[in-house]
Amino acid sequence: MISCSESKNRVEGLLPAIERYTGAWYQVINKIKGEKRFPKDLDIVIISAKYGFLRPSAPIEYYDLRMNERRAQEMNREILNKFRSLFKNIRYDSVFVNLGKNYLSAVKGIEDVIPEGAKIVYARGRVGERKSQMKGWILSVKT
């Protein structure tokens, strides 16, 4: 689970979310994909300030909206419900969470939604450290 990014592809019209966002987390994902080392069974969920819970293929328009505490709290219930649905249909061994403070408020309570036995890993530290943690976690996923 990653946050959207302030850095976005400004192409007009709809783009898949994974192509719209161009920030640090997306650079890591694109590099690993370019090296053909991205696990085929790894799911990504994007938490967006505008759209909430997003799958990478979801078509979205360019926007400029920052996540704040109020917005995160407004979205929390809907986001947790979408995670409940996701976890009902797919078994996960581990969930990696790479979200900033306000984005964490949007998923407050996620520990109660994650299936029993699934490990939750939180990225910590500065951007470079979190990028490194995310890369290491992605590459550790067994397919």
CYANA upper distance limits for C-alpha pairs under 8 A (distance plus 0.5 A):
  1 MET  CA     44 ILE  CA      6.35
  1 MET  CA     45 VAL  CA      5.21
  1 MET  CA     46 ILE  CA      6.24
  1 MET  CA     47 ILE  CA      7.66
  1 MET  CA     95 VAL  CA      7.85
  1 MET  CA     96 PHE  CA      6.49
  1 MET  CA     97 VAL  CA      5.38
  1 MET  CA     98 ASN  CA      6.56
  1 MET  CA     99 LEU  CA      7.99
  2 ILE  CA     25 TRP  CA      7.79
  2 ILE  CA     44 ILE  CA      7.99
  2 ILE  CA     45 VAL  CA      6.89
  2 ILE  CA     46 ILE  CA      5.51
  2 ILE  CA     47 ILE  CA      6.67
  2 ILE  CA     97 VAL  CA      6.80
  2 ILE  CA     98 ASN  CA      5.43
  2 ILE  CA     99 LEU  CA      6.20
  3 SER  CA     46 ILE  CA      5.90
  3 SER  CA     47 ILE  CA      5.24
  3 SER  CA     48 SER  CA      6.60
  3 SER  CA     98 ASN  CA      7.45
  3 SER  CA     99 LEU  CA      6.02
  3 SER  CA    100 GLY  CA      8.08
  3 SER  CA    103 TYR  CA      7.32
  4 CYS  CA     21 TYR  CA      6.89
  4 CYS  CA     23 GLY  CA      8.44
  4 CYS  CA     46 ILE  CA      6.59
  4 CYS  CA     47 ILE  CA      6.42
  4 CYS  CA     48 SER  CA      5.46
  4 CYS  CA     49 ALA  CA      7.67
  5 SER  CA     21 TYR  CA      6.23
  5 SER  CA     22 THR  CA      7.29
  5 SER  CA     23 GLY  CA      5.75
  5 SER  CA     24 ALA  CA      8.42
  6 GLU  CA     21 TYR  CA      8.23
  6 GLU  CA     23 GLY  CA      7.39
  6 GLU  CA     64 ASP  CA      8.04
  6 GLU  CA     66 ARG  CA      8.04
  7 SER  CA     21 TYR  CA      6.73
  7 SER  CA     22 THR  CA      5.87
  7 SER  CA     23 GLY  CA      5.60
  8 LYS  CA     20 ARG  CA      5.95
  8 LYS  CA     21 TYR  CA      4.98
  8 LYS  CA     22 THR  CA      5.60
  8 LYS  CA     23 GLY  CA      7.60
  8 LYS  CA     62 TYR  CA      7.77
  9 ASN  CA     19 GLU  CA      7.63
  9 ASN  CA     20 ARG  CA      5.38
  9 ASN  CA     21 TYR  CA      6.64
  9 ASN  CA     22 THR  CA      6.89
  9 ASN  CA     62 TYR  CA      7.86
 10 ARG  CA     20 ARG  CA      8.06
 10 ARG  CA     62 TYR  CA      6.57
 11 VAL  CA     15 LEU  CA      8.43
 11 VAL  CA     62 TYR  CA      7.91
 12 GLU  CA     61 GLU  CA      7.72
 12 GLU  CA     62 TYR  CA      7.49
 13 GLY  CA     60 ILE  CA      8.39
 13 GLY  CA     61 GLU  CA      6.20
 13 GLY  CA     62 TYR  CA      7.98
 14 LEU  CA     59 PRO  CA      5.83
 14 LEU  CA     60 ILE  CA      5.48
 14 LEU  CA     61 GLU  CA      5.25
 14 LEU  CA     62 TYR  CA      8.13
 15 LEU  CA     19 GLU  CA      6.73
 15 LEU  CA     20 ARG  CA      6.24
 15 LEU  CA     58 ALA  CA      8.34
 15 LEU  CA     59 PRO  CA      5.50
 15 LEU  CA     60 ILE  CA      5.98
 15 LEU  CA     61 GLU  CA      7.00
 16 PRO  CA     20 ARG  CA      6.70
 16 PRO  CA     56 PRO  CA      6.75
 16 PRO  CA     57 SER  CA      5.18
 16 PRO  CA     58 ALA  CA      5.63
 16 PRO  CA     59 PRO  CA      4.80
 16 PRO  CA     60 ILE  CA      6.64
 17 ALA  CA     21 TYR  CA      6.80
 17 ALA  CA     54 LEU  CA      7.93
 17 ALA  CA     55 ARG  CA      7.77
 17 ALA  CA     56 PRO  CA      5.52
 17 ALA  CA     57 SER  CA      6.41
 17 ALA  CA     58 ALA  CA      6.07
 17 ALA  CA     59 PRO  CA      6.47
 17 ALA  CA     60 ILE  CA      6.43
 18 ILE  CA     26 TYR  CA      7.78
 18 ILE  CA     56 PRO  CA      5.20
 18 ILE  CA     57 SER  CA      7.07
 20 ARG  CA     60 ILE  CA      7.92
 20 ARG  CA     61 GLU  CA      8.36
 20 ARG  CA     62 TYR  CA      7.70
 21 TYR  CA     26 TYR  CA      7.18
 22 THR  CA     26 TYR  CA      5.99
 22 THR  CA     27 GLN  CA      6.99
 23 GLY  CA     27 GLN  CA      6.77
 24 ALA  CA     28 VAL  CA      7.00
 24 ALA  CA    127 VAL  CA      8.21
 24 ALA  CA    131 LYS  CA      7.59
 25 TRP  CA     29 ILE  CA      6.92
 25 TRP  CA    131 LYS  CA      6.93
 25 TRP  CA    134 MET  CA      8.41
 26 TYR  CA     30 ASN  CA      6.48
 27 GLN  CA     31 LYS  CA      6.53
 28 VAL  CA     32 ILE  CA      6.77
 28 VAL  CA    131 LYS  CA      7.31
 28 VAL  CA    134 MET  CA      8.43
 28 VAL  CA    135 LYS  CA      7.05
 29 ILE  CA     33 LYS  CA      6.61
 29 ILE  CA     38 PHE  CA      8.13
 29 ILE  CA    135 LYS  CA      8.26
 30 ASN  CA     34 GLY  CA      6.41
 31 LYS  CA     35 GLU  CA      6.76
 32 ILE  CA     36 LYS  CA      6.80
 32 ILE  CA     37 ARG  CA      5.95
 32 ILE  CA     38 PHE  CA      5.98
 32 ILE  CA    135 LYS  CA      8.39
 33 LYS  CA     37 ARG  CA      6.38
 33 LYS  CA     38 PHE  CA      5.52
 37 ARG  CA    139 LEU  CA      7.70
 38 PHE  CA     42 LEU  CA      8.29
 38 PHE  CA    138 ILE  CA      7.65
 38 PHE  CA    139 LEU  CA      7.57
 39 PRO  CA    138 ILE  CA      7.77
 39 PRO  CA    139 LEU  CA      7.84
 39 PRO  CA    141 VAL  CA      7.10
 39 PRO  CA    142 LYS  CA      7.63
 39 PRO  CA    143 THR  CA      6.44
 40 LYS  CA    143 THR  CA      7.09
 41 ASP  CA    143 THR  CA      6.53
 42 LEU  CA    138 ILE  CA      8.38
 42 LEU  CA    141 VAL  CA      7.96
 44 ILE  CA     55 ARG  CA      7.13
 44 ILE  CA     56 PRO  CA      7.06
 45 VAL  CA     53 PHE  CA      7.27
 45 VAL  CA     54 LEU  CA      6.31
 45 VAL  CA     55 ARG  CA      5.76
 45 VAL  CA     56 PRO  CA      7.32
 46 ILE  CA     52 GLY  CA      8.28
 46 ILE  CA     53 PHE  CA      6.50
 46 ILE  CA     54 LEU  CA      5.45
 46 ILE  CA     55 ARG  CA      6.71
 46 ILE  CA     56 PRO  CA      7.45
 47 ILE  CA     51 TYR  CA      8.10
 47 ILE  CA     52 GLY  CA      5.71
 47 ILE  CA     53 PHE  CA      5.51
 47 ILE  CA     54 LEU  CA      6.67
 47 ILE  CA    103 TYR  CA      7.68
 48 SER  CA     52 GLY  CA      5.10
 48 SER  CA     53 PHE  CA      6.98
 48 SER  CA     54 LEU  CA      7.42
 48 SER  CA     67 MET  CA      8.30
 49 ALA  CA     65 LEU  CA      6.73
 49 ALA  CA     66 ARG  CA      6.42
 49 ALA  CA     67 MET  CA      5.26
 49 ALA  CA     71 ARG  CA      7.78
 49 ALA  CA     72 ALA  CA      8.08
 50 LYS  CA     63 TYR  CA      8.31
 50 LYS  CA     65 LEU  CA      6.95
 52 GLY  CA     75 MET  CA      6.89
 52 GLY  CA     78 GLU  CA      8.47
 52 GLY  CA     79 ILE  CA      6.91
 53 PHE  CA     79 ILE  CA      6.02
 53 PHE  CA     82 LYS  CA      7.54
 54 LEU  CA     58 ALA  CA      6.88
 67 MET  CA     71 ARG  CA      6.71
 67 MET  CA     72 ALA  CA      7.09
 67 MET  CA    102 ASN  CA      6.80
 67 MET  CA    103 TYR  CA      7.32
 68 ASN  CA     72 ALA  CA      6.61
 68 ASN  CA    102 ASN  CA      6.13
 68 ASN  CA    103 TYR  CA      8.42
 69 GLU  CA     73 GLN  CA      6.69
 69 GLU  CA    102 ASN  CA      5.89
 69 GLU  CA    105 SER  CA      7.33
 70 ARG  CA     74 GLU  CA      6.76
 71 ARG  CA     75 MET  CA      6.83
 71 ARG  CA    106 ALA  CA      8.38
 72 ALA  CA     76 ASN  CA      6.56
 72 ALA  CA    102 ASN  CA      6.85
 72 ALA  CA    103 TYR  CA      6.83
 72 ALA  CA    105 SER  CA      6.08
 72 ALA  CA    106 ALA  CA      4.67
 72 ALA  CA    107 VAL  CA      8.47
 73 GLN  CA     77 ARG  CA      8.46
 73 GLN  CA    105 SER  CA      6.84
 73 GLN  CA    106 ALA  CA      6.22
 74 GLU  CA    106 ALA  CA      8.33
 75 MET  CA     79 ILE  CA      6.58
 75 MET  CA    106 ALA  CA      6.47
 76 ASN  CA     80 LEU  CA      6.63
 76 ASN  CA    105 SER  CA      7.71
 76 ASN  CA    106 ALA  CA      5.03
 76 ASN  CA    107 VAL  CA      6.21
 76 ASN  CA    108 LYS  CA      7.34
 77 ARG  CA     81 ASN  CA      6.66
 78 GLU  CA     82 LYS  CA      6.79
 79 ILE  CA     83 PHE  CA      6.83
 79 ILE  CA    106 ALA  CA      7.68
 79 ILE  CA    107 VAL  CA      7.18
 80 LEU  CA     84 ARG  CA      6.66
 80 LEU  CA    107 VAL  CA      6.93
 80 LEU  CA    109 GLY  CA      8.04
 80 LEU  CA    110 ILE  CA      7.06
 80 LEU  CA    113 VAL  CA      7.64
 81 ASN  CA     85 SER  CA      6.88
 82 LYS  CA     86 LEU  CA      6.72
 83 PHE  CA     87 PHE  CA      6.49
 83 PHE  CA    113 VAL  CA      7.57
 83 PHE  CA    114 ILE  CA      8.42
 84 ARG  CA     88 LYS  CA      6.56
 84 ARG  CA    113 VAL  CA      6.43
 84 ARG  CA    114 ILE  CA      8.13
 85 SER  CA     89 ASN  CA      7.17
 86 LEU  CA     90 ILE  CA      6.80
 87 PHE  CA     91 ARG  CA      6.89
 87 PHE  CA     92 TYR  CA      7.97
 87 PHE  CA    113 VAL  CA      8.34
 87 PHE  CA    114 ILE  CA      7.31
 87 PHE  CA    115 PRO  CA      7.09
 91 ARG  CA    115 PRO  CA      8.08
 92 TYR  CA    115 PRO  CA      7.96
 92 TYR  CA    118 ALA  CA      6.50
 93 ASP  CA    117 GLY  CA      7.46
 93 ASP  CA    118 ALA  CA      5.01
 93 ASP  CA    119 LYS  CA      6.67
 94 SER  CA    118 ALA  CA      5.54
 94 SER  CA    119 LYS  CA      4.95
 94 SER  CA    120 ILE  CA      6.20
 94 SER  CA    121 VAL  CA      7.83
 95 VAL  CA    118 ALA  CA      7.60
 95 VAL  CA    119 LYS  CA      6.68
 95 VAL  CA    120 ILE  CA      5.30
 95 VAL  CA    121 VAL  CA      6.61
 96 PHE  CA    120 ILE  CA      6.50
 96 PHE  CA    121 VAL  CA      5.28
 96 PHE  CA    122 TYR  CA      6.48
 96 PHE  CA    123 ALA  CA      7.87
 96 PHE  CA    134 MET  CA      8.11
 96 PHE  CA    137 TRP  CA      7.95
 97 VAL  CA    120 ILE  CA      7.82
 97 VAL  CA    121 VAL  CA      6.55
 97 VAL  CA    122 TYR  CA      5.31
 97 VAL  CA    123 ALA  CA      6.64
 98 ASN  CA    122 TYR  CA      6.70
 98 ASN  CA    123 ALA  CA      5.59
 98 ASN  CA    124 ARG  CA      8.42
 98 ASN  CA    130 ARG  CA      7.74
 98 ASN  CA    134 MET  CA      7.97
 99 LEU  CA    103 TYR  CA      5.99
 99 LEU  CA    104 LEU  CA      6.31
 99 LEU  CA    123 ALA  CA      8.04
100 GLY  CA    104 LEU  CA      6.59
101 LYS  CA    105 SER  CA      7.22
102 ASN  CA    106 ALA  CA      7.36
103 TYR  CA    107 VAL  CA      7.40
104 LEU  CA    108 LYS  CA      6.55
109 GLY  CA    113 VAL  CA      7.51
110 ILE  CA    114 ILE  CA      6.71
111 GLU  CA    120 ILE  CA      8.23
114 ILE  CA    118 ALA  CA      7.14
123 ALA  CA    130 ARG  CA      5.85
123 ALA  CA    133 GLN  CA      6.85
123 ALA  CA    134 MET  CA      7.56
124 ARG  CA    129 GLU  CA      7.68
124 ARG  CA    130 ARG  CA      6.37
125 GLY  CA    129 GLU  CA      6.21
125 GLY  CA    130 ARG  CA      6.57
126 ARG  CA    130 ARG  CA      6.61
127 VAL  CA    131 LYS  CA      6.53
128 GLY  CA    132 SER  CA      6.74
129 GLU  CA    133 GLN  CA      6.67
130 ARG  CA    134 MET  CA      6.51
131 LYS  CA    135 LYS  CA      6.62
132 SER  CA    136 GLY  CA      6.62
133 GLN  CA    137 TRP  CA      6.59
134 MET  CA    138 ILE  CA      6.60
135 LYS  CA    139 LEU  CA      6.66
136 GLY  CA    140 SER  CA      6.62
137 TRP  CA    141 VAL  CA      7.08
